[in-house]
């Protein structure tokens, strides 16, 4: 049996034998991760480079200048 199949079967068996409160806890965790990484990114973290610079060259110059700038 391949290592990937062993890992898959390990997790499959663990989730099928999990009590109902454990499945509900995993559902809450998945919903929280979705909110953190998808919803918050869309509404609170706009793409700064896309909104302020029109071309890829302008964006790369901005990043390069900020990475190599010695003065804080």
N, C-alpha and C positions, 0 to 999 in steps of 0.2 A: 504494500500500500504506500502511496506517495505521501510525503510530509504534508502537502497542502490538503489532501483528502483527510488525513488524520486530524488536522486542525479544524477543518470544516465539520467533521463528525463530532469532535469534542464540543464545539459551540452549539451544534444542532441538538445534541443530547442535553446539554446544559439548559438551553432555552425551552425544550419540550418538557423537562422535568421541573422547571421553575414554578414556584407557587404563584397564585394570581397576584399577590401584592408585589412580587418581584417584576412581573410583566408590566404592571401599572407604573412601577418606579422607572423602568426602562422607557416607557412611553413618555413620562414626564421629562426625563433626561433628553430624549430625542426632540421633543417639542421645544425645550429650552435652548438646545443647540441650534435648532432651526431659527428661532427668534433672534438669537445672538448673532449668528453669522449671515443671515439673509435679510431679515426685516431691518435690523439696526444698520446694516451696511447701506441698504437702499435709501433710508430716510435721513440718517445722521452723518454719514461719511461720503460726501460727494467726491467725484473724481476731480481732484484739484488740477491736475495737469491738463485734462481734456477741456475743462472749462476756461482755463486761463491762457492756454497756448494752442495755436491752430495746427501746427505741423509737428511731425515727429522730431524734426531737427531742433525746433524750438524747445520741445519737451526735454530732449536729451541734453541740450546745452544748459537748461535750467538745473537739471539733476547733477550734471558734471560740475557746474559752478558751486552748487551747494555742498557737494561732497568734498571738493578740493579747497574750499574756502577755509583759510586758517583763522581768520578773525571771527569770533563768535557773534 
